[in-house]
Each structure stands twice: as C-alpha cells, then as structure tokens.
Amino acid sequence: MFCCGFMWKSGGEDLQGFYPVRPECQPDVPRTRFKSRAGKTLSARRWHAAFTEDGHLDMEKVLRRIQRGGIHPSIKGAVWEFLLGCYDPDSTFEERNILRNRRREQYGAWKEECKKMVPVIGSGKYVTMAVVQENGNPIDESSVENQGWIVKNTVTDERVLQWMLSLHQIGLDVARTDRYLCFYENDRNQSKLWDVLAIYTWLNLDIGYVQGMNDICSPMIILFDDEADAFWCFERAMRRLRENFRATATSMGVQTQLGVLSQVIKTVDPRLHQHLEDLDGGEYLFAIRMLMVLFRREFSFLDALYLWEVMTNFLHFFSWFLVLLAVIVYEAVRSCCVFIIFFFFALSAVWVMRIM
C-alpha cells in the first residue's frame, strides 16, 4: 500500500512462510510487503546479544533495531513479552522464570474456575449458540451446537449470567477470525482463542466482550505455544486498548480519537472533510474499525504485526499515532507519498527524542 518504500523495502527475506495463507484465500488477502532486512530487522542473534549474562535487557538498543526494521518472526513472541510490558527489562532470567510460572499457575486457576461453570472451556471445543436466555433460563436446543453441553439449571447470579450470555458471541467471532491463515484450520487453535477471550471476559465484566477483541488476541495465540503466555500478553495489550472497547448508550471508547481524526482531516483536506459533512459522515464513524483493531483488517497479518511493533516505540503517543496513521493510509490512496515520508520521519524523530 505504501509505494514510497519507507516501511517496506524491496529485497530481503520473504517471511510469509511463517504465517502461511490457505491457497483458496490468497487472491483475497492483502499482499505482504514487509521483508526481513539484514542489519535492520531485529534478528535472533541481535536479540540474544542484547541480554547480559544474568538476563538484563538493553531495551533501548532493541527498540532502535525494531524501529529500523521490525522483528524477525522467529523471535516475535519473546520480544513482544517485553514490548507489551509482561516483563521488566531490568529483571533477570531467574526472576522472569519465577514470574512466568506464577502467572501460568494463576491462569490455570482461573481456567479451572471457568471450567466448573462451563465444561466446554479447555475441552478443545467452543460454543457458537446461546446457552442461556436473558432471564437465566436454560436453552435445551443449544446442546447439539454447543458440543453436547447445556446449562441444566436457571442461572441466578447476575455476574455469571452476564458472562454466559457473551460466550456464543465470542464463539461466532472466533469462527471467522483470521480464517485465511492455515493456523486456524486446526480446531484446537480456534478453541484456544475462545478460551482466552472467555476467561478474559470473566475477569473483566466491566468491559465484557466486544467484537474486535478477537482481532487483538489472535496474534498472541499464533505467537505463543503456551496458552497462559498468550493470555498474559493479550491482557497487557488490553490495558492500553480496553477503553477503546468501552461503550455506553451515548458514547464510544474511540470517540476522542475520531474527533482528533476529524480535526486532522479538516486541516489536511478541508474539501474532503466538507464532503463527508455533506454526506453526514463528519463524525468519521467509518474509521472505528481501523482504530479499534489497530488496522488488522487493512493489512496482511505480517504487515499488521510490523505496524504494531512500530507503534510500541510511541507508547506515550499511542492514540495520536493511530489517528495519524489513519490519515497516512488515506493519503497513500489519495495522492503522492511525500505526506507519508514526512509523518514517519516526524514520528521517528519523536521516538529518538524519547530514548535519548
């Protein structure tokens, strides 16, 4: 999409094989442009060299490398645990192993708690049909669709009822999440995604489950073999993004970002802004998906991951980065790439100032 080549250079290692696409889906999937570049991309060798003997990580060196060329897929999971704040770069190998084991035990306990209420959790399957009515009464005919499991008694606990009412919606979204990837041809991988989302929802009923969380969680499931590690990375990502998914009868979580996007477009292209106003599109609701799921559906899987990695270099300006990126995508389609180069150099300058 970005023809200037600032983000994607020609040449380099083709990395699509790490996330293969189903043959029948290839014509409909955006072409991956990101390639690993020697001396630019954070490689396994550079990653391991960034640690001291006892495990302290030189995070500034790592961030510089990521900003220049992203992360090689072979180490994405390990690096993301630091980018998302799962581990302190100043911790040691031993301290991280202790924390990892403690978190896995905690996730296992939460999973067992949920499994007692919904035995499908952890079974390698997931539900796609409502299991209870809104008044808490069971739905007998849900048995076949929900792997033979049904709620036998009326659910009277409001918290449990709220959670159970969301489980089938999670399942419906899981069934269509990144279906073009060969990874999700395995039903057990889909069930892992459902388990993580269901457990996260149980622990965060103030937000609950909102469509789009599946797009944020899916990369974690793909990058981590251990389900607990995937959960904790997703949980850390949602700490930054959860307010985007909060909605009331009168407002949406991304409303502030939409307002900023409106002002930016009004400044950059007043005629377009006025045209949208005339079409009753001045609130920029068409950009909700881009901002909520971080452009997951606008780019190929690998390119979206690279984009997220660049975003981590602008943590203090995260919401503003999303808005600027939305403008950049628009400008890339609309006109020349001078605008793109300008903004990425400007954002790079902000990043350099932060680490100096």
C-alpha positions in Angstrom: 0.0 0.0 0.0 2.9 2.4 0.8 4.6 2.8 -2.5 7.3 5.0 -1.2 9.1 2.1 0.3 9.7 3.8 3.7 8.1 0.9 5.6 8.6 -1.9 3.2 11.8 -2.2 1.2 12.3 -4.4 -1.9 14.6 -7.4 -1.4 15.3 -9.2 1.9 14.0 -12.5 3.3 10.4 -13.4 2.4 8.7 -14.2 5.7 5.2 -15.2 4.5 6.1 -18.9 5.2 6.0 -18.2 8.9 2.2 -17.4 8.6 1.0 -19.4 5.6 -2.2 -18.5 3.9 -4.7 -21.1 2.7 -4.3 -21.4 -1.1 -8.0 -20.7 -1.8 -7.8 -17.4 0.2 -4.7 -16.0 -1.4 -6.4 -13.9 -4.1 -8.4 -12.0 -1.4 -5.6 -11.4 1.1 -3.5 -8.2 1.0 0.0 -8.9 -0.3 2.6 -8.9 2.4 5.2 -6.2 1.8 7.3 -6.5 4.9 10.6 -8.3 4.5 13.4 -9.0 6.9 16.5 -6.9 6.1 20.0 -7.8 7.2 21.4 -5.1 9.5 17.9 -3.6 10.0 15.5 -6.2 11.3 15.9 -7.4 14.9 17.3 -10.9 14.4 17.6 -13.8 16.9 21.4 -13.1 17.1 20.9 -9.4 17.9 18.1 -10.3 20.3 20.2 -12.7 22.4 23.2 -10.3 22.3 21.1 -7.6 23.9 21.0 -9.6 27.2 23.6 -9.5 29.9 24.9 -12.7 31.4 22.2 -12.7 34.2 19.4 -11.6 31.9 19.1 -7.8 32.0 17.9 -6.5 28.6 19.3 -3.4 26.8 15.8 -2.3 25.8 16.9 1.0 24.1 19.1 -1.0 21.7 16.2 -3.4 21.0 13.8 -0.5 20.3 16.2 1.2 18.0 16.5 -2.0 16.0 12.7 -2.6 15.9 12.1 1.0 14.7 14.6 0.5 11.8 13.3 -2.9 10.6 10.8 -4.7 12.8 11.2 -8.1 14.4 12.1 -11.4 12.8 9.1 -13.8 13.1 11.3 -16.5 14.8 11.6 -14.3 18.0 8.4 -12.2 17.9 6.8 -13.9 20.8 9.8 -13.5 23.1 10.2 -9.8 22.1 6.6 -9.0 22.4 6.6 -10.0 26.1 8.9 -7.1 26.8 7.2 -4.7 24.3 3.8 -5.2 26.0 5.3 -4.9 29.5 4.9 -8.5 30.6 8.5 -8.4 31.9 10.7 -5.7 33.2 13.9 -5.3 31.0 15.9 -4.9 34.3 14.8 -8.3 35.6 17.0 -11.4 35.5 16.4 -14.7 33.8 15.6 -16.3 37.1 13.2 -13.6 38.2 11.3 -13.9 34.9 11.1 -17.7 35.1 9.6 -17.4 38.6 7.1 -14.8 37.4 6.2 -16.8 34.3 5.5 -19.9 36.4 3.4 -17.9 38.8 1.4 -16.4 36.0 0.8 -19.8 34.4 -0.5 -21.1 37.7 -2.8 -18.2 38.1 -4.2 -18.6 34.6 -4.7 -22.3 35.2 -6.6 -21.5 38.4 -8.9 -19.0 36.5 -9.4 -21.6 33.8 -10.5 -24.2 36.3 -12.9 -21.7 37.8 -14.5 -21.0 34.5 -14.5 -24.7 33.5 -16.6 -25.6 36.6 -19.2 -23.2 35.2 -18.8 -24.1 31.5 -17.2 -27.5 31.0 -16.5 -26.8 27.3 -13.7 -24.5 28.3 -10.4 -26.4 28.0 -12.0 -29.2 26.0 -10.6 -28.2 22.6 -14.0 -27.1 21.5 -16.1 -23.9 21.8 -19.7 -22.8 21.7 -21.4 -20.8 19.0 -25.0 -20.9 20.1 -26.6 -19.1 23.1 -26.6 -21.3 26.2 -29.0 -19.3 28.4 -31.8 -16.9 27.9 -31.5 -13.4 29.1 -33.6 -14.2 32.1 -31.2 -17.0 33.0 -33.3 -20.0 31.9 -31.6 -22.8 30.0 -31.9 -23.3 26.3 -32.3 -27.0 25.7 -31.9 -27.0 22.0 -28.4 -25.5 22.3 -26.9 -28.9 23.1 -26.0 -30.1 19.6 -24.4 -26.8 18.5 -22.6 -26.5 21.8 -20.7 -29.8 21.8 -23.4 -31.6 23.8 -23.3 -29.3 26.8 -26.2 -27.4 28.1 -27.0 -25.3 31.2 -29.2 -27.5 33.3 -30.4 -25.1 35.9 -31.6 -21.5 35.9 -28.7 -19.0 36.3 -29.5 -16.6 39.1 -26.1 -15.0 39.7 -26.1 -11.8 37.6 -22.3 -11.8 37.0 -22.3 -15.4 35.8 -25.4 -14.7 33.6 -23.7 -11.7 32.0 -20.6 -13.8 31.2 -22.6 -16.8 29.8 -24.6 -14.5 27.6 -21.4 -13.5 25.8 -19.9 -16.9 25.2 -21.7 -17.7 22.0 -20.9 -14.3 20.5 -17.2 -14.9 21.3 -17.5 -18.3 19.5 -19.1 -16.8 16.4 -16.3 -14.2 16.2 -13.7 -16.9 16.8 -15.1 -18.9 13.9 -14.3 -16.1 11.4 -11.1 -14.7 12.9 -8.1 -14.9 10.5 -9.7 -17.8 8.7 -7.4 -17.3 5.8 -4.5 -18.4 7.8 -3.6 -22.1 7.8 -3.0 -21.9 11.6 -6.8 -21.8 12.2 -7.5 -24.8 10.1 -6.8 -26.6 13.4 -9.9 -26.5 15.6 -7.8 -26.7 18.7 -6.2 -23.4 17.8 -9.6 -21.8 17.5 -10.6 -23.2 20.9 -7.5 -21.7 22.5 -8.6 -18.3 21.1 -12.1 -18.9 22.5 -10.7 -20.0 25.9 -8.5 -16.9 26.3 -11.3 -14.5 25.3 -13.8 -16.2 27.5 -11.5 -16.2 30.6 -10.5 -12.5 29.9 -14.2 -11.6 29.7 -15.0 -13.4 33.0 -12.2 -11.4 34.7 -13.2 -8.0 33.1 -17.0 -7.9 33.1 -17.0 -4.1 33.4 -15.9 -4.1 29.8 -17.1 -7.5 28.8 -16.5 -8.9 25.4 -16.7 -6.6 22.4 -16.3 -7.6 18.8 -12.7 -6.7 17.7 -11.1 -8.1 20.8 -10.7 -11.3 18.8 -8.5 -9.5 16.3 -6.3 -8.2 19.1 -6.0 -11.6 20.7 -5.4 -13.7 17.6 -1.7 -12.8 17.1 -1.0 -13.8 20.7 -2.5 -17.2 20.1 -0.4 -17.6 17.0 2.9 -16.3 18.5 2.8 -18.3 21.8 2.6 -22.1 22.2 1.6 -21.8 25.8 -2.0 -20.6 26.2 -1.2 -18.9 29.5 1.6 -16.8 28.0 -0.8 -15.8 25.2 -3.3 -14.7 27.7 -0.9 -12.5 29.7 0.3 -10.8 26.5 -3.3 -10.2 25.5 -4.1 -8.9 28.9 -1.2 -6.4 28.8 -2.3 -5.2 25.3 -5.8 -4.7 26.6 -4.6 -2.5 29.4 -3.8 0.1 26.7 -6.7 -0.6 24.5 -9.6 -1.5 26.8 -11.1 2.0 26.8 -11.4 1.8 23.0 -13.9 -1.0 23.6 -15.9 0.7 26.4 -19.3 1.9 25.2 -22.3 3.5 26.8 -25.7 4.5 25.4 -24.3 7.9 24.5 -20.6 7.4 23.7 -18.0 5.1 22.3 -14.5 4.4 23.6 -12.8 5.6 20.4 -14.8 8.8 20.2 -11.9 11.0 21.3 -9.7 9.6 18.6 -12.4 10.0 16.0 -12.7 13.6 17.0 -8.9 14.1 16.5 -9.1 12.4 13.2 -11.9 14.7 12.1 -9.8 17.8 13.0 -6.7 16.4 11.2 -8.6 15.7 8.0 -10.3 19.1 8.2 -6.8 20.7 8.3 -5.2 18.4 5.7 -8.0 18.3 3.2 -10.9 20.8 4.0 -12.7 19.8 0.8 -12.8 16.1 1.7 -13.9 17.0 5.3 -16.8 19.2 3.9 -17.8 16.4 1.5 -18.0 14.0 4.4 -20.0 16.5 6.4 -22.4 16.8 3.5 -22.8 13.0 3.4 -23.5 13.1 7.2 -20.2 11.3 7.7 -18.5 14.1 9.6 -18.3 12.0 12.8 -15.9 9.6 11.0 -17.7 6.5 12.2 -16.3 4.7 9.2 -12.8 4.8 10.9 -14.0 2.9 14.0 -12.7 -0.4 12.8 -9.3 0.9 11.9 -8.8 2.5 15.3 -10.3 -0.3 17.4 -8.4 -3.3 15.9 -5.2 -1.4 15.0 -5.5 -1.8 11.2 -5.6 -5.6 11.5 -8.0 -5.9 8.6 -6.4 -3.2 6.4 -3.1 -5.0 6.1 -1.8 -8.6 5.8 -1.1 -10.4 9.1 2.6 -9.9 8.9 2.4 -6.3 7.9 0.0 -5.6 10.8 2.4 -7.1 13.3 5.2 -5.0 12.0 2.9 -1.9 12.3 2.1 -2.8 15.9 5.9 -3.2 16.7 6.5 0.3 15.4 3.6 1.6 17.5 5.3 0.3 20.6 8.0 2.9 20.0 5.4 5.6 20.6 3.7 4.3 23.7 3.1 7.8 25.2 1.5 8.9 21.9 -0.4 5.7 21.1 -3.8 7.2 20.4 -2.3 10.1 18.4 -0.2 7.6 16.4 -3.4 5.7 15.4 -5.1 8.9 14.2 -2.0 10.0 12.2 -1.8 6.5 10.7 -5.4 6.7 9.6 -4.5 9.9 7.8 -1.4 8.3 6.3 -3.5 5.4 4.9 -5.9 7.9 3.4 -3.1 10.0 1.8 -1.4 6.9 0.4 -4.5 6.0 -1.5 -5.4 9.6 -2.4 -2.1 11.2 -3.6 1.7 11.0 -3.6 3.8 9.6 -0.8 5.6 12.8 0.3 3.0 13.1 3.1 3.8 9.6 4.3 7.5 10.2 4.4 7.0 13.4 6.3 4.9 11.9 9.0 7.1 8.8 9.5 10.2 10.9 9.8 8.4 13.2 12.2 7.3 10.2 14.4 10.8 8.7 14.2 12.2 12.0 15.5 9.8 11.9 18.4 10.9 8.3 19.2 14.6 9.2 19.1 13.9 12.2 21.4 12.2 9.8 23.9 15.1 7.4 24.2 18.0 9.9 24.3 
